[in-house]
Amino acid sequence: MPLYQYECASCKVKDKPLRFDVVKPMVEASHPENCGKCGENALRIFSPTPNSFGWRLTDASHEVGNPDELERDI
């Protein structure tokens, strides 16, 4: 099931809106979600997923001092 992120404008954490995740079926994606802290309606926010499109960092890229190198990963 997909993970949806929500933001409650009424609740603040370090002067930023409280964010929380909810796992629910796609057919319920449009259903409103309430904040677990205050009970107000929360706004669903867009959370992009990282994509690499067939390229990945080589193992050497993760070592200290080595530059990032990309290799084809198909």
PyMOL CGO cylinders between C-alpha atoms (Angstrom):
from pymol import cmd
from pymol.cgo import CYLINDER

trace = [
    CYLINDER, 0.00, 0.00, 0.00, 1.19, 3.54, -0.71, 0.3, 1, 1, 1, 1, 1, 1,
    CYLINDER, 1.19, 3.54, -0.71, 2.52, 5.90, 1.92, 0.3, 1, 1, 1, 1, 1, 1,
    CYLINDER, 2.52, 5.90, 1.92, 0.91, 9.35, 1.94, 0.3, 1, 1, 1, 1, 1, 1,
    CYLINDER, 0.91, 9.35, 1.94, 2.33, 12.40, 3.71, 0.3, 1, 1, 1, 1, 1, 1,
    CYLINDER, 2.33, 12.40, 3.71, 0.12, 14.94, 5.45, 0.3, 1, 1, 1, 1, 1, 1,
    CYLINDER, 0.12, 14.94, 5.45, 0.74, 18.32, 7.03, 0.3, 1, 1, 1, 1, 1, 1,
    CYLINDER, 0.74, 18.32, 7.03, -1.24, 19.92, 9.86, 0.3, 1, 1, 1, 1, 1, 1,
    CYLINDER, -1.24, 19.92, 9.86, -1.13, 23.72, 9.78, 0.3, 1, 1, 1, 1, 1, 1,
    CYLINDER, -1.13, 23.72, 9.78, -2.57, 23.97, 13.32, 0.3, 1, 1, 1, 1, 1, 1,
    CYLINDER, -2.57, 23.97, 13.32, 0.25, 22.00, 14.99, 0.3, 1, 1, 1, 1, 1, 1,
    CYLINDER, 0.25, 22.00, 14.99, 3.79, 23.34, 14.89, 0.3, 1, 1, 1, 1, 1, 1,
    CYLINDER, 3.79, 23.34, 14.89, 7.14, 21.60, 15.42, 0.3, 1, 1, 1, 1, 1, 1,
    CYLINDER, 7.14, 21.60, 15.42, 10.01, 24.11, 15.65, 0.3, 1, 1, 1, 1, 1, 1,
    CYLINDER, 10.01, 24.11, 15.65, 7.84, 26.74, 13.87, 0.3, 1, 1, 1, 1, 1, 1,
    CYLINDER, 7.84, 26.74, 13.87, 7.05, 24.35, 10.97, 0.3, 1, 1, 1, 1, 1, 1,
    CYLINDER, 7.05, 24.35, 10.97, 3.76, 22.53, 10.31, 0.3, 1, 1, 1, 1, 1, 1,
    CYLINDER, 3.76, 22.53, 10.31, 3.57, 19.03, 11.79, 0.3, 1, 1, 1, 1, 1, 1,
    CYLINDER, 3.57, 19.03, 11.79, 4.06, 16.33, 9.12, 0.3, 1, 1, 1, 1, 1, 1,
    CYLINDER, 4.06, 16.33, 9.12, 3.00, 12.71, 9.43, 0.3, 1, 1, 1, 1, 1, 1,
    CYLINDER, 3.00, 12.71, 9.43, 2.71, 9.63, 7.22, 0.3, 1, 1, 1, 1, 1, 1,
    CYLINDER, 2.71, 9.63, 7.22, -0.31, 7.41, 6.63, 0.3, 1, 1, 1, 1, 1, 1,
    CYLINDER, -0.31, 7.41, 6.63, -0.34, 4.03, 4.86, 0.3, 1, 1, 1, 1, 1, 1,
    CYLINDER, -0.34, 4.03, 4.86, -3.68, 3.40, 3.16, 0.3, 1, 1, 1, 1, 1, 1,
    CYLINDER, -3.68, 3.40, 3.16, -5.09, 1.88, -0.04, 0.3, 1, 1, 1, 1, 1, 1,
    CYLINDER, -5.09, 1.88, -0.04, -5.10, 3.99, -3.20, 0.3, 1, 1, 1, 1, 1, 1,
    CYLINDER, -5.10, 3.99, -3.20, -8.91, 3.95, -3.30, 0.3, 1, 1, 1, 1, 1, 1,
    CYLINDER, -8.91, 3.95, -3.30, -8.87, 5.90, -0.01, 0.3, 1, 1, 1, 1, 1, 1,
    CYLINDER, -8.87, 5.90, -0.01, -6.25, 8.43, -1.19, 0.3, 1, 1, 1, 1, 1, 1,
    CYLINDER, -6.25, 8.43, -1.19, -8.83, 11.20, -1.65, 0.3, 1, 1, 1, 1, 1, 1,
    CYLINDER, -8.83, 11.20, -1.65, -10.39, 10.65, 1.79, 0.3, 1, 1, 1, 1, 1, 1,
    CYLINDER, -10.39, 10.65, 1.79, -9.47, 13.39, 4.28, 0.3, 1, 1, 1, 1, 1, 1,
    CYLINDER, -9.47, 13.39, 4.28, -7.11, 12.57, 7.12, 0.3, 1, 1, 1, 1, 1, 1,
    CYLINDER, -7.11, 12.57, 7.12, -7.22, 14.07, 10.61, 0.3, 1, 1, 1, 1, 1, 1,
    CYLINDER, -7.22, 14.07, 10.61, -4.19, 15.11, 12.61, 0.3, 1, 1, 1, 1, 1, 1,
    CYLINDER, -4.19, 15.11, 12.61, -3.49, 12.63, 15.40, 0.3, 1, 1, 1, 1, 1, 1,
    CYLINDER, -3.49, 12.63, 15.40, -2.44, 15.46, 17.73, 0.3, 1, 1, 1, 1, 1, 1,
    CYLINDER, -2.44, 15.46, 17.73, -5.23, 18.05, 17.40, 0.3, 1, 1, 1, 1, 1, 1,
    CYLINDER, -5.23, 18.05, 17.40, -7.90, 16.30, 15.30, 0.3, 1, 1, 1, 1, 1, 1,
    CYLINDER, -7.90, 16.30, 15.30, -8.02, 19.03, 12.62, 0.3, 1, 1, 1, 1, 1, 1,
    CYLINDER, -8.02, 19.03, 12.62, -8.15, 18.15, 8.91, 0.3, 1, 1, 1, 1, 1, 1,
    CYLINDER, -8.15, 18.15, 8.91, -4.65, 17.73, 7.51, 0.3, 1, 1, 1, 1, 1, 1,
    CYLINDER, -4.65, 17.73, 7.51, -3.52, 18.62, 4.00, 0.3, 1, 1, 1, 1, 1, 1,
    CYLINDER, -3.52, 18.62, 4.00, -1.99, 15.87, 1.85, 0.3, 1, 1, 1, 1, 1, 1,
    CYLINDER, -1.99, 15.87, 1.85, 1.37, 17.01, 0.50, 0.3, 1, 1, 1, 1, 1, 1,
    CYLINDER, 1.37, 17.01, 0.50, 3.33, 15.89, -2.54, 0.3, 1, 1, 1, 1, 1, 1,
    CYLINDER, 3.33, 15.89, -2.54, 6.42, 13.82, -1.76, 0.3, 1, 1, 1, 1, 1, 1,
    CYLINDER, 6.42, 13.82, -1.76, 8.51, 13.00, -4.84, 0.3, 1, 1, 1, 1, 1, 1,
    CYLINDER, 8.51, 13.00, -4.84, 10.35, 9.69, -5.04, 0.3, 1, 1, 1, 1, 1, 1,
    CYLINDER, 10.35, 9.69, -5.04, 14.02, 9.63, -6.03, 0.3, 1, 1, 1, 1, 1, 1,
    CYLINDER, 14.02, 9.63, -6.03, 14.71, 8.24, -9.52, 0.3, 1, 1, 1, 1, 1, 1,
    CYLINDER, 14.71, 8.24, -9.52, 18.00, 7.18, -11.05, 0.3, 1, 1, 1, 1, 1, 1,
    CYLINDER, 18.00, 7.18, -11.05, 16.81, 6.27, -14.58, 0.3, 1, 1, 1, 1, 1, 1,
    CYLINDER, 16.81, 6.27, -14.58, 19.26, 3.43, -15.13, 0.3, 1, 1, 1, 1, 1, 1,
    CYLINDER, 19.26, 3.43, -15.13, 22.36, 5.02, -13.57, 0.3, 1, 1, 1, 1, 1, 1,
    CYLINDER, 22.36, 5.02, -13.57, 23.86, 4.43, -10.14, 0.3, 1, 1, 1, 1, 1, 1,
    CYLINDER, 23.86, 4.43, -10.14, 26.85, 5.62, -8.14, 0.3, 1, 1, 1, 1, 1, 1,
    CYLINDER, 26.85, 5.62, -8.14, 29.77, 3.19, -8.22, 0.3, 1, 1, 1, 1, 1, 1,
    CYLINDER, 29.77, 3.19, -8.22, 31.01, 1.57, -5.00, 0.3, 1, 1, 1, 1, 1, 1,
    CYLINDER, 31.01, 1.57, -5.00, 34.14, 3.74, -5.15, 0.3, 1, 1, 1, 1, 1, 1,
    CYLINDER, 34.14, 3.74, -5.15, 31.95, 6.86, -4.98, 0.3, 1, 1, 1, 1, 1, 1,
    CYLINDER, 31.95, 6.86, -4.98, 30.98, 5.99, -1.42, 0.3, 1, 1, 1, 1, 1, 1,
    CYLINDER, 30.98, 5.99, -1.42, 34.60, 6.02, -0.18, 0.3, 1, 1, 1, 1, 1, 1,
    CYLINDER, 34.60, 6.02, -0.18, 36.00, 9.16, 1.41, 0.3, 1, 1, 1, 1, 1, 1,
    CYLINDER, 36.00, 9.16, 1.41, 37.92, 11.34, -1.04, 0.3, 1, 1, 1, 1, 1, 1,
    CYLINDER, 37.92, 11.34, -1.04, 36.69, 9.66, -4.24, 0.3, 1, 1, 1, 1, 1, 1,
    CYLINDER, 36.69, 9.66, -4.24, 34.64, 11.69, -6.73, 0.3, 1, 1, 1, 1, 1, 1,
    CYLINDER, 34.64, 11.69, -6.73, 31.16, 10.56, -7.67, 0.3, 1, 1, 1, 1, 1, 1,
    CYLINDER, 31.16, 10.56, -7.67, 31.22, 8.15, -10.62, 0.3, 1, 1, 1, 1, 1, 1,
    CYLINDER, 31.22, 8.15, -10.62, 28.16, 6.92, -12.47, 0.3, 1, 1, 1, 1, 1, 1,
    CYLINDER, 28.16, 6.92, -12.47, 27.77, 3.60, -14.23, 0.3, 1, 1, 1, 1, 1, 1,
    CYLINDER, 27.77, 3.60, -14.23, 24.97, 2.21, -16.36, 0.3, 1, 1, 1, 1, 1, 1,
    CYLINDER, 24.97, 2.21, -16.36, 22.68, -0.09, -14.34, 0.3, 1, 1, 1, 1, 1, 1,
    CYLINDER, 22.68, -0.09, -14.34, 20.20, -1.77, -16.66, 0.3, 1, 1, 1, 1, 1, 1,
]
cmd.load_cgo(trace, "trace")
